Amino acid sequence: MATTAITTTEVQQAAGELAKMRRSLKSWLKYRTLNDAVLAGQVVPKKPIGYAQRTITARRDMSLEQDMASQLSTLLATVMPGVTLPNSNVAANPDAAVQLATLAINGSNTTAPAATGGFFSVPSHPWLWPVLIVGGVLLMVTTAIKSSADVAKDQEQTACIEAGACTDYGFWLKAGGIVALSYFAWNALGVGDLVRSYIQPKRRGG
C-alpha cells in the first residue's frame, strides 16, 4: 500500500493547532491553579473564604474536565508512547485534566521505545508532535482540547472573579475604552465645541 507523503504545509498547520491548544491550556491552568489555592486556603480572597470556596466548587464543571482529560489522554498516548500517563478518570483522580494538560504543554524528557509497527523510535519532545498528528483524527482531538480548555478557562475565571481572588480586567478595559472614545468624540469630532457653543449664548442671555 502506498504511503501518503506528509507535506510541510500539513506539518505547519498541525504545529499551529498544537500551539493554539497549548495557549488555551495555559490560560485555563492559570485560573484553575489560583482557584485551587483558594480552596486549599493558600490564597485569601477579598470575599469571605467560605463564600469563595463554595463559588469555585459550584462553578467547576467536572464533566467538562473529564472530557478534556479523555481527549488529552488520547492525544498523549500517541505522541508519547512508552510514557506512563496519569489516570484520566476524574472520579478517581480529580486533577487528571490538570496533570495531563501539564504534560501536553511541557512534554517529557524521556525517550520512548519504538512504536508498535513503527519505523523509528519516537522521542516524546513536543517539537515532533506535529508530524505525528498530521491529517488524522488527532488533529480534530487537538482542536477539541482547545475548545474544552477555552470553556473551562471562562468558567474558572468567572469563579475567580466572583470569589474575589481575581480582578475583572475586562470591566476596566471596557471602561477605559468608553473614556477614550468619549475623549476622542469631545476633541476630534467637535462635540466639545458644539456643547460650548450651545452653552455660551445661554450664559450671555441669562
Order of alpha helices (4+ residues) and beta strands (2+ residues): alpha-alpha-alpha-alpha-beta-beta-alpha-alpha-alpha-alpha
